[in-house]
């Protein structure tokens, strides 16, 4: 058609342009944004991170200590995302990180580089002290520069690694540790035999629980306090001890309410 005052579209106007591939600068900006978020937020709860109370798994991901502790406690919520989904089944699977602070900034104590997405960082197992990767590579030390604890090169863990080489190395490391019966923190993992024995002991305790119920109720408050004290006895970090005590107190209170509800139902 024609002569109607309109225009006939040409073929190139009808064919949609192919989606433009992102430029290298755009890809880098996206990666930096993702890394910045990972440095600032817990990988489990997505809550803001406090580098004074951070733990990390074998992949170098960062978590809030409180989020991991709460996640490892039994929960009545079937939809709750637990650390087990991320391969964390006990506190032995995470290392408590120790960052150094210079003024109001977290920085590598050797290179003074600020710790964050702009600095490739590592931490040492088993002590947990964190440094800029370049600093550890240059000094070639066999003991932690901060505490003097010995470490092996395979136990230098990259924080939030993005390179395939680093990821493959960490994967091989955890596989070797698991084959030796060890966890990420170089502590012994629970064997299947121990798990079965523990399950048997738990079943036996439950069977005898009713016989001890009256006596247990009389000293419940005092025992709860002693148990809480014993469970945090080995935690040297004051903040970690406080968080642990608070989480345990909440868990004890939930257990008490559950028992009362069960008793009322019966």
N, C-alpha and C positions, 0 to 999 in steps of 0.2 A: 504494500500500500504506500501511498505518498500523497503529496499535495494537500495534506490535512493539517499542516502546521507542526506536525510532530517530527521526530527523528528516528531513524532506524538504527538500533544499537549494533555496533560492530562485534565481531566474534570475541575479540580480546576483552570487551567490556562484559560479555556474558560469562566467560570462563573465570571462575574464582581463582584468585592468586593462591599459590601454595602457602601454607603456614610458614612464617619466617622463623628460621632456626635462631635460638638465642645466641648472642655473641659471647665471646670468652669473658668479657667484662661482666656481662649479665650473669653468667654461670658462677663466676667468682663471688659476685655480690650475693647471690642466692645461697651459696655454700657458707659464706661468712655469716649471713643472717641466721642460718640453721645452727651453726657452731656457737654463735653468741647466745642463742636460746638455750642450747645444751649446757653451756657454762653457767647460766644463770638460773636454770630450773631443774628440779629433780626429775630424773628419767622415769620414776614410778608414779609420783603424785602430781607432777608438773607444778608444784609449789615452788616459790622462790628459794634459792639455795643460800645458805650461810656457809662460807668456806671454812668456818671454824668448827662445823659439825657435819662434814661431808665424808661419805664412804664411796668406794669404787669397786666394781666387779672386775673379772678377768678381762673384759673387753675394754676397760678404761672408761666406762660410763660413770656419770656422777649421780649420786643419790643423797637425799637427806637421811641422816642416821635415824631420825625419829620416824620417817616414813617406812624405812626398812624394818625397824623394830616393831612398829604397829602391824605391818603387813605379815610378819612372821607369827603374830599371835593368832589363836583360833578366832574365827569370826562367824557370826550367824548370817551374814549377808552373802548369798550365793553369787551375786554379781560383782562382788568386790575384786578388783585386780590385785593379785598377790605377787610378792617377789618371786614365787616359784615359777610363775609364767616366764620370768626373765632368767630362770636358771639359778635363782638364789634361794636355797633351802635352809640356810642357817647363817649366823653371823660369821662363820668360818669362810663363807663364800665372798665376803667383802672385806676390804682393807680400809681402816680409818686413816684418812689422809691428813697430813700435817703441813699446812701452808705457812709461809713466813710473811710477816707484815712489816712494811717499811712506811712509816707515817700512817697515812690513811689508805694505802694501796697494798694489795697482796703482790709480792714480788719474789723472784728467785733470789735466794740469799747469796748466790755466787755471782751471777751476771747482772743482777738488779733489774732484769727484764720484768715488766708487769705480767702477772699471770692472767691469762684470758684467751679469747679467740685469736688474738694477733700473735700469740707466742706458742710455739709447739712445745708442750710440756710433758714431763714424765714424773712418775713416782716410783719409789723403791719398795720392794717387798723383801723382808717383812716389816721394816720400820714405818713405812708410809710417808716419809718426807718427800716433798715435791720440789722439782727444779725445772729450769728451762732445759730442753733436751740438749742444746748446744753446749751448755755448761758441763753436763755429765759426760758428754762425748769428748770434750777437750781435756778434762782433768784425768780421765781414764782411771778413776779410783776403784778400789775393791772394797772400800768401807764408806759408809754414808758420811759426807762432809759435815753433817749437822750433829749426828749422835754417835758416829764411829762404829755402828753395827755393820758387820760384813754382809755383802750381797753379791750375787752372781749376775752376770750381764743378761742372762735370760729372764731375770726377775726385775728388769727395768721396764716398767709398764707405761706405754704411751697413754696420755689422757685424751679421751675423745679422738682416737685416731681416725683418719679418713683415707689414708693410703692403703692400697691392697696389700702391699708388702708388710706393713705393720699388722694389719688384720690377720693375715695368714700366719705370721709369727706367733701372735697371741693365741690363735686357734691351736697351733701345734703345741704350744706350751701347756695349755690347759689339758689337752689330750694326754700328754706325757705325765702330767701330775696325777690325773685321775687314774691312769694305768698303774701308778705307784701308790695309789690309795691316799693321795694328798689333795688338799683343796687349794684354792687360789692363794690363800695366805700361808701356804706351806704347812698347815696343820692337818693332822690325820682326819680323813673323812669317816663317817659312820659306815661300817661294813653291813652287808645284808644280814649277817649272822647277829650282829649287835642289834640291828633293827628288830629282828624277830624276837630276840631275847627281851628287848625293851618292851615289845608289844605283849609278850607273855607276862612280864612283870606287871604291866599296866592292867591286864585282864584280871590277874590275881588280886591286885589291890582293889579293883572295882568290886570283885566278888566278896571281899572281906570288908568293904567300906561300910555296909549297913551295921555291922557289929561294932564298929568304932564311932558311929555317928554321934551318939549321945555325948561321949567323952570329947570328941572333936569340937562339937558345938560350944562347949564350955570355955575352951581355950582358943577359939577361932581368931579373935582379934589379935591376941598376943602372938599367935603362930604366924599370922599373915605379916605382921611387922617383922618378925625374925626372918621369915622367908624372903621378904623384900630386901632386907639388909644383906642377907647372904647372897642373893642374886646379883647385887650390884657391888659386892665386896671387891671383886677383881677389876673394876673399872676405875682407872686412875684419873681420867679426864673428868673434871667436875661437871662440865656441861653435859657430857654423855651420861654420867651417873644420874644427874637430875632428870634428864629426859627418860632414862630407863626406869627410874623410880616412879615417875608420873604415869608412864604407859602401863607398868605392872600394877599400879594402884587402880587404874581404870579397868584393867583386865580382871583383877580380883573382885571389883565391884560388880562387873557384868556376870561373873561366875556365881556370885552370891545371889544376885537377883534371879538367875536361871534356876538355881537350886530351890529357892523359895517358890518359884512358879511351878516347878515339878512337884514339890511337896503339896502344894495347894491342889493341883490337878488330881493327885492320887488320893 
